[in-house]
Amino acid sequence: MGESDQGRWTEQMSGRERVRGVAETLSDPTPVQEIADRAAVSRTTADDELQRMENDDWVIETTIDGAKAYDVNPVRMLFDEVSTLIEEHTREELEEQLTELKDEQEALTSEFNAGSLEEFREQLAEEELSASELRERRNVIATWETVNTELALVKHALHLYGDVVELTSAKNNSFSSFA
């Protein structure tokens, strides 16, 4: 982030908001000091806000090389992603996504003559491949993992669709009766 971007960020958001913003983008456990540096706040401010986020189940505390660190709570992330899918798509759209993802999965299975990602990985270890072929295969693995993850999320969303819509409707109706 450039100096002008950093200046705008610190002017537009409080330190606690910046800590939350950084925490939401974590892809791996990250030490408190690194989060504080990214958020342009003191370590104390970062630690305090991260503890609040942990109390609200947004992050989980861990350690890295003996230092206190935090990571995004994977359970909360899963529920948020499933909820977003349900909010943004109709059941029919999710069913269509499921079909498209299954098509992609089947195409990978067919193209690489492997019944699953695990089988494809085994082929990688067993075959003599050039560096270029290994890089290509690693890209295929990343694609296959993404397809599998998206497939699981869409299946969860479809499984919970009716319950979430019903609970959301009940919540919205109860609020509207107070208006």
C-alpha positions, -999 to 999 in steps of 0.1 A, spaced: 0 0 0 14 34 -10 18 63 14 -13 82 -1 -34 50 1 -21 44 37 -31 80 46 -66 77 32 -71 44 49 -60 58 83 -82 89 78 -113 70 67 -113 41 92 -106 39 129 -77 17 141 -101 -10 153 -118 -10 119 -85 -14 102 -76 -43 125 -109 -60 116 -102 -53 79 -68 -69 81 -80 -99 101 -107 -106 76 -81 -111 48 -58 -134 67 -50 -166 48 -27 -181 74 -21 -176 112 -5 -142 116 14 -127 146 -3 -98 164 26 -74 156 23 -81 119 -15 -75 120 -8 -42 139 18 -32 113 -6 -39 84 -34 -20 101 -11 9 111 -20 7 148 -2 -1 180 3 -37 191 -19 -30 221 -48 -18 199 -45 -47 176 -43 -72 204 -74 -57 221 -95 -58 189 -83 -93 180 -94 -105 215 -128 -89 209 -130 -107 175 -120 -139 192 -148 -135 218 -172 -130 188 -158 -162 171 -144 -142 141 -108 -153 147 -90 -180 167 -59 -175 187 -28 -196 180 10 -192 183 37 -189 157 73 -194 170 61 -187 205 44 -154 195 7 -148 199 -11 -150 165 -46 -151 151 -63 -168 121 -98 -165 107 -122 -189 124 -128 -215 96 -162 -225 110 -174 -189 109 -160 -185 75 -178 -215 62 -212 -203 76 -206 -168 62 -198 -182 27 -228 -205 27 -251 -177 39 -238 -154 12 -245 -180 -15 -281 -184 -2 -286 -146 1 -273 -139 -34 -287 -169 -54 -320 -186 -58 -323 -223 -53 -324 -228 -91 -293 -207 -96 -275 -229 -70 -287 -260 -86 -273 -247 -119 -240 -239 -103 -239 -274 -88 -244 -289 -123 -216 -267 -138 -192 -276 -110 -200 -313 -114 -193 -309 -152 -159 -293 -144 -151 -320 -119 -160 -347 -144 -140 -330 -172 -109 -330 -149 -115 -367 -141 -118 -376 -178 -90 -354 -191 -64 -366 -166 -77 -402 -163 -80 -400 -125 -111 -408 -105 -103 -381 -79 -79 -354 -69 -61 -378 -46 -56 -403 -75 -43 -374 -96 -19 -365 -69 -7 -401 -67 0 -400 -105 21 -369 -99 44 -387 -76 46 -419 -97 52 -404 -131 85 -390 -144 75 -354 -154 95 -324 -165 95 -292 -145 71 -276 -170 47 -306 -167 50 -305 -129 40 -268 -129 11 -275 -152 0 -304 -129 2 -281 -98 -21 -256 -116 -45 -285 -123 -44 -294 -86 -52 -259 -76 -81 -258 -101 -94 -292 -89 -92 -281 -52 -111 -249 -60 -138 -269 -79 -141 -293 -49 -143 -265 -24 -170 -246 -44 -189 -278 -50 -190 -285 -12 -201 -249 -5 -229 -251 -30 -240 -284 -17 -241 -270 19 -261 -240 6 -286 -262 -11 -289 -284 19 -296 -254 42 -314 -232 17 -350 -238 30 -340 -234 67 -321 -202 61 -348 -187 39 -375 -196 65 -355 -182 94 -346 -151 75 -383 -146 65 -394 -151 101 -368 -126 113 -378 -100 87 -415 -105 95 -410 -101 132 -392 -68 126 -417 -55 102 -445 -59 127 -428 -34 150 -427 -7 123 
